[in-house]
């Protein structure tokens, strides 16, 4: 399961996103006001992922350990829960100017808006085709086997949850506090 989330997070991290910056700023300011007032639920990451579907587009707080920060921009970090079975990407928004590398290993409480990205069956099929091409071109059988296993796990999740898509949860972080 850990591989699914890590692979999915990496896949989403590689995708470029664009949007209306003015609307995004208004949304972040409103969500930031709520997050600062302390009237939001707090979840350990593992527990959040159990109820994430009901919390999408809501301001919440999540507690997790930083495993990685983007070293060039610091505009995102990745956190894991106590079990280290799942990870989640956190984007630097709101009051967060960036995540510095010194945060790796730290336990943080991050306030933000939970978001989801849905990977369609067609997208997953294309991922699989790309892996097969990569496997034939450079013979990276071990890494390709892991990627194909992740794709298989995604399909199993979709079947088990009767969904036509695979969900990746991430957070637009508004502020954070160290719990160390």
N, C-alpha and C positions, 0 to 999 in steps of 0.2 A: 504494500500500500504506500509505503514511503516513496518508493520509486515512482509511483503514479503521480503523486503530488509534486515531487521534485522535477520530473520530466515536464509535467504540465506547466509548472511555474517557469521553467526555463523556456518552454515554447512560447509562452505569452510574453516573457521578457524580451524575446527577440522580435516580436511584432511591434511595429510602430503604430502609435495612436495619434489621432488628431481630433480636435474638437473646438467648440466655441469657447474661447478663453474668457470672454466677458461673462457668459452664463456660468462658467466653472467658478469664477471668482465670487460671484454672488452666492452660489450654492455653498462654497467653502466657508464664506463668512458666516452664513446662517448656521451651518453645521458646527463651526468653531465656537459660536456663542453657546450652543447647547452643550458642547463637550466641556467647555470651561465652567459651566454652571454645576457640573457634577451629577446631573440628572440622567445619566446613561448607565445601562447595564455593563458590568465588567465580566469578561469571560477569560478563562484559561484557553489557549489556542485549541487544545484538543476538544474541549467542551463546545467551543464556538463552532467548530466544523460539524458537530452533531446537529446543530440547530441553525446553521448558516442560512439555509433557504428562507427562513422566516425573518432574518435580520438584514437582508439585502436592501441597500439604499437607506439604511438607518444609521444614525450615529451611535457608536458603541465604543467600549474600551476592550482591548485584548492584551493579555499578558503572555509574553514569550521571550525566548532567548535569541539574540541576534547571532546568526551564523555567517552572514555575508553582508557587506555594504559595497555598493558600486564605487570602485576606487577613483574613477575619473570625475564623475559628477556628484556622487553622494546622494543622488536623487531617489534612490530606492535602497531598501534593505530586505533581507529575508529573515524570518523568525521561525523557530520551532517551539513546540510545546514540551511539557515534561517527558512525554513518551518518545519524543524525537521521531515519531512515525509520519508526521506530516509537516509541511512548511507552508508559509504564506508570504507573499510579496507585499511590502508596504511602500507606497509612493510618498515622497516628501511633498506635502501640500500644506496649506494653512500656515501655521507658525513655524513649521519645520523647514529650515533653510537647506538642510541636508543631513545625511547620516555620516559621521566620520568613522574611520576604520577602527578607532579605539573602542567603539561600541561592541565590536565582535566579542561574543561571550557574555555580554551583559544581559541582565534580565530587565526588560522594559515593560511599562504599561503604556500602551499607545492608544490615544483617542483618535477616532476617524470614522469615515463612512465606509461601510462594507459594500463591496462591489462584486459583480460576477462577470465572468466571460464564458460564453457557451461555445464549445467546439462542436460543430455539426458533424454528422456522419460523413459528409462529403469531405470536410476538412481532414478528418482522421484518416479517411481512405487515401487522400493525397499525401499525408504524412507517411503512411505505410509505403506508398509507391516511391517516395523520395528516399526512404531508408533502403528499399530494395535496390534502387539505382546506386546509391552510395556503397552498398555492400558489394555490388558487382564491379564498381569502378576502382575502389581502393582496398577491397578485401578486409575491411575492418569488422570481421565477423563478431568479435566479442561485444563491441559497442553497439553494433547493429542488433545483435540478439537481445541486448538489454532494452533498446528502443522498441523493438517488436514486442517484447514482453509487456512493456508499458502500454503500448497500443492495445494489446490483447486485454490487459487489465481495465483500460478505459471502456472497451466494448462490453466487458463483463459488468462493470458498474452501470452502464447504460441499460443493459438487459435487466439487471437486478432491481433497478429503480424505475423501470418502464419509461425511460426517457429517450428522446430522439437526438440528444446532445449530451456532451460531457461538460460538467461545470468546473471552472477554476475560480476560486474565491481569492480576492485580493482587497487591500484597503488603501483608500486615499487618506493617509495619516494627516492629522491636524496639529497634534502636539504629543509629546511623550515625556515620561518621567522615568528615571532609573530607579529600580527596586533593589539595587545592590547596596 
